[in-house]
Amino acid sequence: MWQKRGVFMGIFGWIFYIVLGFVFFFILGFISNRYSITKLEKMVFSIILLMITSGVCFRLAIPYTNDIFLIFVFLLVIDIIYHSYYLEKDFFDKNDDNVKYYLFLIFIGLFINYEFINEVSSVFLTGDDLRIILWFLIFIFLYKFIQNNNIFVGKNVVNKKMNSESILVSYAKLKYQYHDDCSYDNKELVDLIYSIMIFNNSKRSKLLRKFDYFMFRLNGKSRPLGIMQVNSKKFITDSESIDIVYKKLVKLSEKKNNKSKLKINDIINSYAKDDSDDIQYIFDIVSKF
């Protein structure tokens, strides 16, 4: 007599796991061929499929979720057969790490199965879960709206009529904070660094930059980071953003224009075409001190 719970759940349970093993295999194969995903991404997609399948089983009252991780076991068997008879390759080749991949996948599936799926009454999100996600999406929307429309920050320095006193106050604060990071030999470029810094700080406050860091850690997408607002695909600090901009300015200053070095206004125009007037305005004030 087959046990209803546990591994031995009857012939229909085994058929259920085998069929879904084939379904998972074809879906993952399609995704892999279409998008050239890594093994880690493939593992994540496998877990997602397992969660979706478990959620559907809960909704349809299908009594096979107790050991649903067995789908991954049959997925392993199917892949071995596929490699051996269709691809005519050695599935157990150490260079491919197929065995390690499936052992880890089965272990993760087993853990999720017994520590999560078997401990809840519904795998899909509940009303409370959706409420949290909804508020999170609202905050993301408001953040993007504020960012795109420059709310709470001036659209540009000149239109805002940023006076020389406010510029010099910002200059003094930033110079005190970033003096060690701006200890370069070329004073003219250092003044330009501070001018760009003042401009970016007026557009993007420290609080909003911290939120940028949070969003970057959350989704890893390239975005302006640091006080110099450098577009980066990796995490960079304020100090690193300053160094990146300085090196770029040095390269621009070394370009020849009629056999002479570029003037500072040419460097500003080359570095920031859209904001060149604003930065030039600040530089003219900063460079006097």
Residue, then its C-alpha position, 0 to 999 in steps of 0.5 A: m500500500w503506497q503512502k499518501r504522504g512522503v516520497f511514496m505517494g502512489i503511481f499518479g504522484w510519480i507520473f505527476y512528477i515525471v510529466l512536470g520534469f519533462v515540462f520543466f526541461f522543455i521550458l528551461g531549454f527554451i529559455s536557455n536557447r533563447y536568452s543564453i542564461t547562466k547556470l545560476e539564472k537557470m537555477v533561479f528559473s527552476i525555483i520559480l517554476l517550482m513555486i508556480t507549480s506548487g501555488v497552482c497545486f494548492r489552488l487546485a487541491i492537487p495533493y502532490t506538493n509534499d515532495i514536489f522537489l522530486i521534479f528536480v530529480f526527474l529533471l536530472v534523469i531526463d537531462i542525463i538521457y538527453h546528453s547521452y542519447y541526443l547530444e552524445k555528450d558525457f553528462f558527467d564531464k567535470n568541466d561542465d559541472n552538471v553533477k554539482y549543479y543538479l545536486f545543489l538544485i535538488f538540495i535547494g528544492l528540498f529545502i524550499n519544499y520542506e521549510f517553506i512550501n509544506e509550512v504554508s497554506s498558500v504559496f501565492l501571495t496573500g492580500d497582506d503580501l500584495r499590500i506590501i509590494l503595492w506600497f513598494l511599487i508606489f514608492i518606486f514610482l514616486y522616486k522615478f517621478i521626482q527624479n525625472n521631473n527634478i522635483f525638490v531640486g532646481k532644474n538648472v543653476v542659472n534659472k534658479k539664480m544661485n547667487s555667489e554666496s550660496i555657491l561659496v558656502s557650498y564650495a566651503k562645505l564640499k572642500y572641507q569634506y572632499h579636500d583629500d580627494c581633490s588634492y590634485d596638482n592642476k588647480e584649474l581642473v580642481d576648481l572645475i571638479y568643485s564646480i561640477m560637484i556643486f552643480n550636481n549636489s544642487k541637483r541631487s541632494k545627499l539624501l537622494r543619492k543615498f536612495d540611488y545607492f539603495m536602488f542600485r543594490l536592489n536592481g544592479k542597473s546602471r545609474p548616476l552614482g556618487i557626488m559627481q553623478v557618474n554613470s556606473k554599472k558597479f558600486i562606486t563611492d563619492s571619492e571614486s566618482i571624483d577620481i573618475v571625473y578628474k581623469k576624464l577632465v585630464k584627458l579632455s585637457e590634453k586634447k589638441n585644438n589648433k596645436s594648443k591645449l583646450k581652454i577651460n570653457d572648451i573642456i566644460n563644453s566637452y564634458a557637459k554640453d547640456d549643463s555647460d552654462d551652469i557649470q561655467y557660471i559656478f566655475d567663474i565664481v569658484s576660480k576667484f577664490 
